[in-house]
Amino acid sequence: MIKEEQPVAELGTPYNVPPMTSTVITIQNETPVPDHIIWSLFNTMYLNWCCLGFLAFAYSVKSRDRKMAGDLTGAQSYASTAKCLNIGALVFGLLLTITCIIIIATRSVIRFQIA
């Protein structure tokens, strides 16, 4: 068997070729702004001495609203205030709770000794 060879025609460069273009997509790296809303909710429900937990919750909601609106600077400001109020509510609430437990325990011991 004989193989037949056929000539191959050169096509050359194609006509009407658009120039090569590239598309660059820049993705902005958003820094996550913690709004401390869970912590604020906990302080509102359980350690709400002097309404500090409620104030922290209000600032946390404001921080979340600012973050959704795209104002990261405002969101960070409200989140910082909420964090400070949460720390204050937590420390103040724990101190008052421990003080109340000590006072109740001391009264029980004194009543037991008197009787």
Backbone bond lengths (Angstrom), bond angles and torsions (degrees), N, CA, C in turn:
res aa  C-N    CA-C-N  psi(-1)  N-CA   C-N-CA  omega(-1)  CA-C   N-CA-C  phi
1 M - - - 1.421 - - 1.523 109.95 -
2 I 1.285 111.88 133.62 1.452 118.81 -178.20 1.537 107.88 -107.58
3 K 1.319 113.47 132.76 1.464 118.39 177.18 1.511 108.79 -87.77
4 E 1.289 115.08 135.23 1.450 118.68 178.78 1.516 109.23 -92.84
5 E 1.283 115.23 135.63 1.447 120.87 177.22 1.504 109.12 -103.49
6 Q 1.316 114.19 131.25 1.455 118.42 178.50 1.520 108.64 -117.81
7 P 1.293 117.06 141.51 1.470 118.89 -179.39 1.533 110.85 -71.32
8 V 1.321 115.13 144.84 1.459 122.18 178.62 1.515 107.79 -103.18
9 A 1.297 116.15 126.30 1.459 120.59 -179.18 1.521 109.41 -81.04
10 E 1.321 117.29 138.36 1.459 121.06 176.80 1.514 108.61 -81.59
11 L 1.323 115.59 130.61 1.456 119.62 -176.24 1.522 112.24 -86.89
12 G 1.313 117.65 -32.20 1.462 120.97 -177.88 1.520 111.57 81.19
13 T 1.307 116.54 -163.16 1.466 120.98 -178.34 1.515 109.73 -84.48
14 P 1.309 117.94 141.21 1.467 120.15 179.36 1.526 110.91 -71.76
15 Y 1.307 115.44 153.08 1.450 121.11 -179.15 1.529 109.76 -90.19
16 N 1.314 116.02 154.87 1.473 124.14 176.64 1.524 113.07 55.95
17 V 1.311 117.20 46.48 1.461 121.48 177.12 1.522 108.67 -90.32
18 P 1.348 118.11 123.40 1.466 119.22 178.33 1.530 109.83 -69.32
19 P 1.313 117.00 151.70 1.474 118.88 179.24 1.535 110.37 -66.15
20 M 1.315 115.24 151.40 1.461 120.73 -179.75 1.529 109.43 -68.72
21 T 1.302 116.02 127.41 1.466 120.87 177.60 1.507 108.62 -123.44
22 S 1.330 114.68 155.00 1.460 119.19 177.64 1.523 108.94 -128.82
23 T 1.293 115.52 150.86 1.456 122.01 179.75 1.515 108.66 -113.34
24 V 1.322 115.98 128.92 1.455 121.10 179.37 1.522 107.83 -111.91
25 I 1.303 115.94 124.39 1.457 121.84 177.98 1.512 107.59 -111.08
26 T 1.319 116.44 120.42 1.453 119.96 177.51 1.523 108.24 -100.36
27 I 1.298 115.31 125.48 1.462 121.83 178.84 1.513 107.17 -103.90
28 Q 1.318 115.51 119.71 1.452 119.44 -179.51 1.517 109.05 -75.53
29 N 1.300 114.41 132.10 1.454 120.31 178.95 1.521 108.35 -83.53
30 E 1.322 115.95 101.23 1.462 120.21 -179.53 1.515 109.43 -80.09
31 T 1.298 115.22 127.61 1.449 118.98 175.57 1.516 108.21 -80.69
32 P 1.304 117.33 127.94 1.464 118.53 -179.01 1.527 110.40 -69.41
33 V 1.310 115.59 132.72 1.460 121.80 178.48 1.516 107.15 -103.74
34 P 1.336 117.82 110.44 1.469 118.38 178.48 1.526 109.62 -70.69
35 D 1.328 116.53 132.43 1.461 119.26 -179.41 1.525 112.41 -100.20
36 H 1.316 118.77 -6.35 1.480 124.64 175.46 1.530 112.11 56.71
37 I 1.322 117.99 34.09 1.465 119.91 -174.94 1.532 111.79 -73.57
38 I 1.321 118.56 -34.02 1.470 120.86 179.10 1.521 110.24 -68.20
39 W 1.320 116.11 -43.97 1.464 121.21 177.87 1.530 109.95 -61.75
40 S 1.320 116.71 -42.89 1.462 120.95 179.28 1.527 111.26 -64.53
41 L 1.325 116.25 -39.68 1.456 119.95 178.48 1.529 110.72 -64.34
42 F 1.338 116.61 -40.92 1.465 120.57 176.96 1.527 110.17 -61.50
43 N 1.337 117.16 -46.90 1.460 120.31 179.68 1.520 111.94 -64.70
44 T 1.322 117.15 -32.93 1.462 120.10 178.00 1.526 111.06 -68.03
45 M 1.327 116.49 -40.95 1.460 119.93 -175.68 1.530 113.61 -79.52
46 Y 1.325 117.47 -38.61 1.464 119.46 -170.27 1.519 115.01 -111.68
47 L 1.297 119.53 -34.84 1.463 121.15 -175.72 1.516 110.60 -121.64
48 N 1.312 117.53 52.85 1.461 121.06 -172.51 1.521 112.07 -93.92
49 W 1.310 117.84 50.55 1.450 121.60 174.16 1.527 107.68 -72.76
50 C 1.303 116.98 132.35 1.476 124.10 177.94 1.530 112.84 57.57
51 C 1.296 119.32 23.58 1.474 125.61 175.08 1.519 114.36 60.37
52 L 1.322 119.15 20.69 1.463 120.54 177.43 1.524 111.46 -66.37
53 G 1.328 117.04 -35.67 1.459 120.46 178.18 1.516 112.07 -64.88
54 F 1.338 116.17 -38.46 1.467 119.56 178.47 1.521 110.87 -67.20
55 L 1.339 117.42 -40.60 1.465 120.35 177.29 1.526 110.95 -63.69
56 A 1.327 116.35 -40.92 1.469 119.80 177.71 1.524 110.73 -63.49
57 F 1.322 117.12 -38.84 1.463 121.19 178.10 1.531 110.56 -64.05
58 A 1.329 117.16 -40.99 1.467 120.74 178.89 1.533 110.64 -62.84
59 Y 1.325 117.19 -43.30 1.467 120.08 178.57 1.531 111.62 -68.74
60 S 1.314 117.33 -32.01 1.464 119.99 176.66 1.528 111.32 -66.16
61 V 1.317 116.19 -40.44 1.464 120.14 177.95 1.527 110.10 -66.30
62 K 1.340 116.66 -39.69 1.461 119.76 176.99 1.534 110.66 -63.34
63 S 1.322 116.54 -39.01 1.464 120.85 178.50 1.520 110.62 -63.57
64 R 1.313 117.13 -42.90 1.469 120.92 179.06 1.530 110.81 -65.11
65 D 1.331 117.17 -39.54 1.464 120.60 177.54 1.525 111.36 -63.21
66 R 1.324 117.13 -43.63 1.471 121.09 178.95 1.526 110.89 -64.45
67 K 1.343 116.63 -37.48 1.461 120.22 178.82 1.527 110.82 -66.07
68 M 1.318 117.51 -40.52 1.457 121.10 178.47 1.526 111.68 -68.60
69 A 1.330 116.92 -29.17 1.465 121.23 178.67 1.527 111.68 -79.92
70 G 1.334 117.76 -11.56 1.461 121.11 178.46 1.515 113.95 95.27
71 D 1.327 118.32 3.78 1.466 122.22 179.73 1.522 108.74 -92.08
72 L 1.336 116.56 87.70 1.468 120.04 -175.83 1.521 112.14 -70.28
73 T 1.327 118.06 -32.60 1.466 120.54 179.40 1.526 110.46 -66.03
74 G 1.328 116.64 -45.72 1.463 120.49 177.24 1.516 111.54 -64.28
75 A 1.335 116.30 -38.54 1.468 120.31 179.37 1.521 110.46 -64.67
76 Q 1.342 117.68 -40.97 1.461 120.40 178.51 1.521 111.39 -65.78
77 S 1.327 116.78 -37.10 1.464 120.72 179.23 1.531 110.93 -64.86
78 Y 1.331 116.43 -48.17 1.468 119.77 178.81 1.530 111.56 -66.00
79 A 1.330 117.03 -36.55 1.467 120.59 179.25 1.530 110.76 -66.26
80 S 1.327 116.81 -37.94 1.465 120.34 178.25 1.530 110.66 -64.87
81 T 1.326 116.02 -42.65 1.469 119.53 177.73 1.522 110.73 -64.67
82 A 1.327 117.12 -41.63 1.469 120.88 178.78 1.527 110.44 -62.97
83 K 1.332 117.38 -39.27 1.464 120.92 179.61 1.523 110.53 -64.15
84 C 1.335 117.16 -44.71 1.468 120.46 178.66 1.528 111.42 -62.59
85 L 1.324 116.30 -42.58 1.464 119.50 178.15 1.527 111.27 -66.09
86 N 1.322 118.06 -36.96 1.460 121.35 177.06 1.521 111.42 -64.44
87 I 1.323 116.70 -43.00 1.476 119.79 178.18 1.522 109.67 -62.97
88 G 1.337 116.57 -44.95 1.463 120.11 178.36 1.521 112.14 -61.94
89 A 1.333 116.78 -43.94 1.468 120.36 179.68 1.518 111.15 -64.56
90 L 1.327 116.88 -39.68 1.463 120.37 -179.56 1.524 111.59 -66.43
91 V 1.329 116.70 -48.51 1.473 120.39 -179.11 1.522 110.35 -65.25
92 F 1.330 116.36 -47.97 1.460 120.48 -178.77 1.527 111.07 -63.72
93 G 1.320 117.03 -41.32 1.465 120.89 179.38 1.516 112.54 -65.91
94 L 1.338 116.88 -42.15 1.471 119.42 178.33 1.521 111.58 -65.98
95 L 1.332 117.04 -42.37 1.475 119.65 178.71 1.524 111.59 -62.71
96 L 1.323 117.49 -44.22 1.465 119.37 179.64 1.530 111.96 -68.49
97 T 1.313 117.34 -36.21 1.464 120.18 178.26 1.526 110.95 -66.60
98 I 1.314 117.27 -45.19 1.465 121.00 178.57 1.525 110.45 -64.78
99 T 1.335 117.35 -39.87 1.463 120.74 177.92 1.535 110.76 -62.92
100 C 1.314 117.42 -42.93 1.473 120.47 178.16 1.526 111.04 -63.44
101 I 1.325 117.99 -40.48 1.470 120.78 178.31 1.515 110.57 -64.11
102 I 1.333 117.51 -41.44 1.470 120.71 179.46 1.522 110.66 -65.62
103 I 1.323 117.52 -41.70 1.470 120.50 -179.91 1.523 110.45 -65.31
104 I 1.318 118.32 -44.06 1.470 121.05 179.61 1.519 110.43 -65.05
105 A 1.343 117.83 -41.20 1.464 120.57 179.10 1.527 110.93 -65.54
106 T 1.335 116.81 -40.16 1.467 120.65 179.53 1.531 110.75 -65.41
107 R 1.315 118.28 -42.02 1.470 121.26 178.34 1.526 110.53 -63.03
108 S 1.336 116.74 -39.30 1.468 119.86 179.82 1.528 110.53 -64.74
109 V 1.313 116.84 -41.24 1.472 120.48 179.62 1.521 110.22 -66.74
110 I 1.341 117.95 -42.01 1.471 120.83 -179.86 1.526 110.43 -65.80
111 R 1.335 118.54 -41.65 1.463 120.99 178.13 1.530 110.63 -63.29
112 F 1.340 116.39 -39.36 1.464 120.56 -179.85 1.529 110.51 -65.96
113 Q 1.326 117.73 -37.94 1.471 120.26 -179.35 1.508 111.79 -73.80
114 I 1.328 119.03 -32.82 1.457 122.37 -179.94 1.532 109.92 -71.11
115 A 1.289 119.00 -38.25 1.454 122.15 -175.69 1.484 113.16 -78.64
